Amino acid sequence: MAADNSAGQRELPEVADTEALGFDLAQHLSAGDLVILDGPLGAGKTALARGIAAGLGVVGRVSSPTFIIAREHRPGAPGAPWMVHVDAYRLGGLDELDALDLDTEIADAVVVVEWGEGVAERLADRHLIVRLRRDPDTDVRHAEWEWVNHQ
């Protein structure tokens, strides 16, 4: 991710704003990148994943992988990265995440993990964490993001 976009924050009044943030972040992602989305139910994690997918130009509708656990979205152009969208909410821990074998796919894809904080970080040497929250009395959401190195 470019240095000027390595960290930031944004207010997201509408779902379209959340998707636009995902699109913007995707412009700085490439194959091998890990993105962890954190926030409570209704914070906009899946909307952000839709925006990332649009920015990457992957093929297919992006919806919550809650019951599927992981969905693969193929690239829309030759040589472009594909996206793996994971929902770690129902995973029982690191062993179940390991069973998905995501570390073998991460070199060719952008891996986006909802509910992944504290679980998915070890899949890569660094990751982009995006923390989403929702105002309790409105539908306005807020996002903060930063790259975290594990070395």
Summary of the structure (lengths in Angstrom):
residues: 151
radius of gyration: 14.2
end to end distance: 17.4
largest distance: 44.8
contacts: 478
relative contact order: 0.24
helix: 26%
strand: 31%
